[in-house]
Amino acid sequence: MVTRWARAAVVPIVLVVSISLSGVVLGRIYADDLLLRLVAGAALGSVAVGVAARRLPSWSVAPLSVVLLAAYTAGALKLAADHAEVAGPLSGIVTDALRNGIPRLLTAMIPVESTPDTVVVPVIAAWLAGLAGGEVALRARRVLLGCVPAAALYGGALYVVGPNAGSAGWPTLVFAGLVVLALAVTARPASATGLDAVPAPARAAVRARTLAGAALGLVVLLTLVAAVGPWVGARVSATPVDPRRYVEPPQVDSLDESPLNRISGWALAPEQKLLDVDASGTGKGTARLRLAVLPDYDGITWRVGATYRNAGRVLPAPATLPGVEVTRVTQRITVDGLTGRLLPVLPTPTGVDGTRIAYDATTGTVIRPESLVPGLTYTVTSDTPEPDVNLLPTADVPNGDAVARYLRVATGAPEEIQRLANQLADGNGAAYDRAVAIEEFLAEHYKRVADAPSGHAYPNLNFFLFGPRNQGGQTGTSEQFAASFALLARLTGLPSRVVVGFDTPRAGGEVTGADAVAWPEVLFDDLGWVAFDPMPKSDEAPRPVEDDFTPKPSEPPPTSDPPKATDTPSASAPPALAEPPAAAPGGVSTVLVASGSSGTLVLLAGAVALTMLMLRRGLRRRRLTTGAPAQRVTGAWLEFTDALRLAGRPVPRHLAATEAAAFAIRLAAPLDDLVAAVNTVGFAPEAADDDQARRAGEQAVAYAEALRSDRSWWRKLWWSIRPGPLRWHVRK
């Protein structure tokens, strides 16, 4: 009797343990063991229901198990919510977890925190595997087939983990051993097969067929081993596929992708309260909250370029460097007037509590899935690096593919900026010396003003560095200072990036628009990212740029020496003409000469007008029909801005595409396709297509024609032949 009950208990135990092993495998990428406990509970509950309901009709087991699954899932999600301190009614938590469980699990930052939306899928899958396996293995007595759901769940766990954890050697061996144990215990002895009562000839035939089947199975198995074995062997050392690559992570809009454009707006509203910071144990002085790190520059915009992953309260530990001390800082931050989705934090965050976040481990940028709202309070724990500045003079900078992102310079960099970079690098062989030379040059020659227009594209930086001071050149906000430093650093071989954030008292306090600042950082070996401050150090008038850097004058075209004068003219030279003789009586009259001159001027003016008209049409044709889609979209935008300039309402340089469309003169002609295409080109040029470029061009032309149609006849004529658009966008 004991043996019978022991054998009957083996299969349920094997099912429970094998399903729980999936929790062991998957739990390796979780921050705690709550997932393992919940999966094991689901396995035990579902198999126990199958054991208890063996004597009930088979059709009643599934509905009963589903009801109990709903109850267990609600309890598990309540436990996970309490564990993660997720507030809200249970119904809302369950609904949100069921709706977003799969995408959030596959976009979660590793280590994954056990929250309702990251445990709901494993818990439900474990229960269903136990239900299916129990019915097949216990009721139908097909043990090997009953282990298939557990094996599928185990394989799914391995797939979700992917390359984010080490090999699962011992759990796999245990899983295989459990299956073998279940098969061995439930195998029927020879006496139970009933062959002893079969006549000898029939028994021999049955055994012959059994041996033939076994032999055929062995042949098939050996064939599969020979065919698939090499592939399996090659896959053993291969890196598993990460399923997260197939799921789109959280995305941000242009406001959060390039917050550097917001510096000028904050500078114009210095009294606007953005944040309240409550810090403990951080000392005196000021610290810089980091809003976003911008490593990517395409000649137009510095961008975050991040891949955000949904994260829990615990973030991946930052890499430690030998020459860098780390100070742990905890801050409690309350949002006031700050908008967008980016969360300000001290570098480098190791935990965020109080709100759901997504995190990019490469840049250390943190976003909130929802927009910021006044009153939002969260707590940030950061391991702030403090590199030893005494090591900087001898430190080198890394190179190679690992830092290519921070050295990339887009094509089209102005020649004057390149020459300035070469001059600053000349004689400064050490990396730190080059960085200091750039820092000092910007601090000594340029002025910080609050009302400088936004912009850090190549033309903006070229005007900031070399534009006439009486026309707004050589003045800017921290946006232009930081962007210029980072560009010059890359041109001199220094891996650099731009950071946007806020100066805040270390002891805490209010953060206003006046505290918004951008600064550059340079990457050094063994020291990490080091911030530089290219801002002016005093209110004194900056030294003229021309004192230390003079743009290279253009070289005149080569000329030949003039011929030497001789007293005797050459035989082949024509004789010198004396004064023209007076017109003989009856010659051409003065009136006729004047009439001919007037006609010539009219013809000349007409030729010039026709030439301008043809050049303007050719310019439009080139802008809208030649080049890649991104180039044609840019051409359509130039047509739009030229039209507003011709109408006497030029677009301010600091406005983004959406703002410029709102600034434009209101007409019936729509601009939505044009604005969408410009934003696409600004942040993902490769995503622009021919149809988008065509629609953008059509809207730009339609808008320009609508503006022109409101003018008088002579203004329409001047609109068509005005030469301004031919030179407005020509780089000097």
MOCORCOR-V738621 format. One record per pair of residues at least 12 apart in sequence whose C-alpha atoms are under 6 Angstrom apart, sorted by sequence separation. I is the first residue (numbers start at 1). J is the second residue. If there is no record, write none. Layout:
i=[I:I]
j=[J:J]
This chain:
i=[24:503:520:623:23:105:133:502:133:502:501:502:23:101:133:501:101:500:657:97:499:20:97:129:499:129:498:498:674:343:497:673:343:354:452:497:342:353:496:341:353:496:16:341:352:448:449:495:16:352:446:447:448:449:495:351:446:448:341:351:84:340:341:350:340:349:350:339:349:81:348:486:669:80:81:315:348:396:80:315:348:482:314:347:482:313:336:482:77:313:335:393:478:479:313:335:478:334:335:334:334:333:258:333:257:311:332:257:311:332:310:331:309:331:308:309:330:308:330:630:279:308:329:278:291:307:329:278:290:306:328:277:289:290:328:630:277:289:290:327:276:289:326:327:250:276:326:630:249:275:326:629:275:325:326:629:633:640:275:325:629:632:636:643:274:324:274:324:273:274:629:636:421:293:292:624:163:162:162:31:162:30:31:46:29:30:31:30:43:47:407:39:42:43:46:50:42:46:43:47:407:406:406:443:442:443:443:439:446:445:444:445:445:445:613:612:299:298:609:397:398:396:397:396:19:26:22:22:106:387:107:18:300:299:299:14:11:267:264:113:455:109:454:108:109:453:107:108:109:295:107:108:294:323:324:294:323:294:321:293:292:292:291:291:290:289:289:288:288:287:288:287:286:286:287:285:286:285:284:283:282:279:279:278:277:277:276:276:275:275:274:274:273:272:271:272:270:269:270:266:267]
j=[36:515:532:635:36:118:146:515:147:516:516:517:39:117:149:517:118:518:675:116:518:40:117:149:519:150:519:520:696:366:520:696:367:378:476:521:367:378:521:367:379:522:43:368:379:475:476:522:44:380:474:475:476:477:523:380:475:477:371:381:115:371:372:381:372:381:382:372:382:115:382:520:703:115:116:350:383:431:116:351:384:518:351:384:519:351:374:520:116:352:374:432:517:518:353:375:518:375:376:376:377:377:303:378:303:357:378:304:358:379:358:379:358:380:358:359:380:359:381:681:331:360:381:331:344:360:382:332:344:360:382:332:344:345:383:685:333:345:346:383:333:346:383:384:308:334:384:688:308:334:385:688:335:385:386:689:693:700:336:386:690:693:697:704:336:386:337:387:337:338:693:700:488:363:365:697:240:240:241:111:242:111:112:127:111:112:113:113:126:130:490:123:126:127:130:134:127:131:130:134:495:495:496:534:534:535:536:534:542:542:542:543:544:545:721:721:410:410:721:524:525:524:525:525:150:157:154:157:244:527:249:175:457:457:458:178:182:450:454:312:654:309:654:309:310:654:309:310:311:497:310:311:497:526:527:498:527:499:526:499:499:500:500:501:501:501:502:502:503:503:504:504:504:505:506:505:506:506:506:506:506:507:508:508:508:509:509:510:510:511:511:512:512:512:512:513:513:513:514:513:514]
